[in-house]
Amino acid sequence: MSTATQDTKHEAPAKPTTTVGKAADYLDQRTSIGVAVKEFARKVFPDHWSFMLGEIALFSFVVLIISGFFLTMFFEPSMALERYEGEHPASMHGQLMSVAFASTLDMSFEVRGGLLMRQIHHWSALIFMASIVVHMMRVFFTGAFRKPREINWIVGILLMILGLAAGFTGYSLPDDVLSGNGLRITDGVVKSIPLVGSFMSYMIFGGEFPGHHIVPRLFTLHIFVVPGILLALIALHLFLMVLQKHTQYPGGGRTDKNVVGYPAAPVYVAKMTGNFFMVFGVLVLMGATMSINNVWNYGPFDPSPVSAGAQPDWYMLFLEGSLRLMPGQGTEWVIFGYTLPLNVLIPAVVIPGILFTFLIVYPFLEARVTGDDREHHVLDRPRNKPARTGLGVAFLTAFIILALAGSNDLIATHFALSINAITWVFRVLFFVGPVFAYYVTKRICLGLQRKDRELVLHGHESGRIVRFANGEYIEVHTPLDEQERWLRVNYDAPAPLTIAPKTDARGVKRKGYGADKRWQGLSRFFYEDRVSPVTPAEVAAAHSHGEHDELTGSEHQAVEAGAGTSREH
Amino acid sequence: MSENQNNPADTSHEVTVTPQAGTDVERFADPGVPEHKHRLTDTDPRAAKRAERTVTFLFVLSILGTIGSIVAYVMVPPDGTTSGVRLSTLLIGLGLAVSLLGIGIAGIHWAKALMGDKEMVQERHPLATNDADRAIAVKDLNDGLQDSGVVGRRGVLKGAFFGALALFPLAIAVPLIGSVGGDWNVSKFKHTMWRTGTRLAIDPSGRPIKAADVTVGSVFHVVPETTDEFRETHEWINEKSKAVVLMVRLNPEDLKADQSPPGETWSHEGIVAYSKICTHVGCPVALYEQQTHHLLCPCHQSTFDIADSANVVFGPANRRLPQLPITVDDEGYLIAQDDFAEPIGPSFWERLK
């Protein structure tokens, strides 16, 4: 921002004198870019380390595009068969393989920096998905998906699904044994779909598996279709974020009507640019030092061999685990001579369907059971929404158990355990684990809320013991300062929905009562147990009674009786 | 932040702590944004100077990293061996990483230590359009609809319009869908290239196998014998994907049962051959455990008992592996009696039709 552009804003347009000023003037006369600069140059963004997680996803995507461009210069997406003429690696010399696999070898062994870029690209894909998942966790647990951000939450889920698609289509391109078996599993899953499965398999492979069309088709999807849609949706994601302004964590002076933070220029621009280079640098470091997907060790695709202990990339593990856990006995049905393989359909289609549906539906469900139509811009502390936090942890538990089940063979070999026993344990845990996780998490949240109440009512333990003249000992508690206290009392503890009675004044049964009743039941599940924020009256009462014997009473009343009644004394 | 005063449109203002008098007994009052804390670099010019030097040093380090990366590119070309490629990758990568991390750390340190860090507050405005503008928008839309001249009339025109729009993609979709699946002959799933008399050959060499060469306890990965020319084609890969077989010779007394129908013998003196394509989702079932006669799929751990008709003993597979009926020809080579009696591999809707 030169002073020249500043000046042009106000006074009668003085001729800019500096070079930058002249350039800005030239541009502005043709684009009215000054309006955008005025709007965005000092736009305030709230600050918190967790807001960086989404940035990591964004920057990994940029690195994916940069390294991916490099790779496309050398990769040949053809399944034509050739004898490998290259000398390196020696084990591959003279083998029959597809041009795709041969060009992968060539770019790894002959192109200087080629292997580096391949490894950077692969690591970036893993980090891209990981940062998306962790970013989603942040958004979920802090309630950032609430109005007005439901649409952006859905855009985010689509981005995650597209990320999975990008990873899957890219993984299969080198046409090696490992990815070929991955495609084969895909083929098996697709064939299981009722009515159209066989035809979908033909549609994907251009005939029977593996055919000679799949690599060029995946290539087009991987470098054009999927990243194109990803880019468009990322643009929408960021546009909505700027339009709605970023959420902020609770704290003094932060309300649903303001944004407290630092200006885009210079602090945010500098931090974001710095973060981009950090992410890029770390990914390069990973690509330089940690080898990944050495396809020459697996060899070109051949439908016969398979390696034990093979794992998909981590973000596909949950699907793999889901397939592994499903028992096969009695789960393939033949109806009128048609085969319905539920042992594949349930784990590969139904289970992921349920997981994604939960994510998509949750913001609307929560708004409905909370009876909430307000805009929210101040985030929740996870402890203050125990049911949501519990459900989120339950979801993660299910996801992690499936992912672990996807590695059950490695667990078996590393810990010398029976794979059958491990599989059975995971089968049971898949159902029990999430329930247990929900219960424990919710209890921990409620416990933390009570701890907050205790702190607000009685202050910090100072460690100072005082003896009165009458011989009584007390420990002195220092009251919280107002910022500490505000953080702990500034939240809502919504009560379950109240609904209109079953019958109206004339005793006629009301329409829609049943539905209301069900919503109320769900609302109770969410908000039956709650700890209300401390009120000034309670603090006053606690102080006038002096000692902390009072505490237990007030706490119980709040938790057990529900609504935070201001206590009468 | 002095330019804010020049710019009345900028709603941000520096934070002042304005606690409202909290006399409400129901809710505490917002204490306002906490008082700004100065950093060491704000108060101590020496610390600021030190931060400045650190940032400069990091930028210089980044430049050195870039130079180092290019030096590595020129001086350490990969010699083709795996370790040579690794060394080249490592050196180019480390140079690039230093170059990038230098910029990254410098930028963040610059922002955190030297750039203004006063919190600012801006107002949010409700996202919904205000009522007046909404009314105008609705009116504009209605005016547009009226101008189109189709509201409530010209039904045939509207029908033709939507019909045309709905149909034109078909002219693209039909040829695409018609060709994208090749010949769409999905009944190919049900057959393999095994024929009566096809010799069993070793994978990958393609050499036919004599029954006498199969010792008890040994495992053979088997493909149909065919010409060398055919083995260099895509058709071969497709056929091999269905035809691969795992052959084991058991002690005849260990072989509890196989899938031979009454009156036929599908095995030969304890030699049994089963499809290697898992009936779950089609991975090659390749891990044979000699002691238990169990065959394990490494993808999803479906386990089949070779000594007992390849029945499923564990895992997500539902059906046993189809058996290839085998015998020996006049020269003592193992041959197929016929194709598999049922479709191999994963289940599909019309599998039994």
Interface residues (C-beta under 8 A of the other chain):
Chain A: M1 Q6 K9 H10 K38 R42 K43 V44 M79 L81 E87 H88 P89 L96 S108 F109 E110 R112 G113 L115 L116 Q119 I120 P148 N181 R184 I185 D187 G188 V189 K191 S192 I193 P194 L195 V196 G197 S198 F199 S201 Y202 M203 G206 G207 E208 F209 P210 G211 H212 H213 L243 Q244 K245 G251 G252 G253 R254 T255 D256 K257 N258 V259 V260 G261 Y262 P263 P266 V267 A270 K271 T273 G274 N275 F276 F277 M278 V279 F280 G281 V282 V284 L285 G287 A288 T289 S291 F301 D302 P303 S304 P305 V306 S307 A308 G309 A310 E320 L323 R324 L325 M326 P327 G328 Q329 G330 T331 E332 V334 G337 Y338 T339 L340 P341 N343 V344 P347 A348 E375 H377 N408 D409 I419 N420 T423 E482 Q483 R485 W486 V489 N490 P533 V534 T535 P536 A537 A540 S566
Chain B: E3 N4 N6 N7 A9 D10 S12 V15 V17 P19 G22 D24 V25 E26 R27 F28 D30 P31 G32 V33 P34 Y73 P77 P78 G80 T81 T82 V85 R86 S88 T89 L90 I92 G93 L94 L96 A97 V98 S99 L100 L101 I103 G104 I105 A106 G107 I108 H109 W110 A111 K112 M115 G116 D117 E119 M120 V121 Q122 E123 R124 P126 L127 I177 V180 G181 G182 D183 W184 V186 K188 F189 D203 P204 H221 V223 E232 T233 H234 I237 N238 K240 S241 K242 V244 K276 C278 H280 V281 G282 C283 P284 A286 L287 P298 C299 H300 Q301 S302 V312 F314 G315 P316 A317 N318 R319 G345 P346 S347 F348 W349 E350 R351 L352 K353
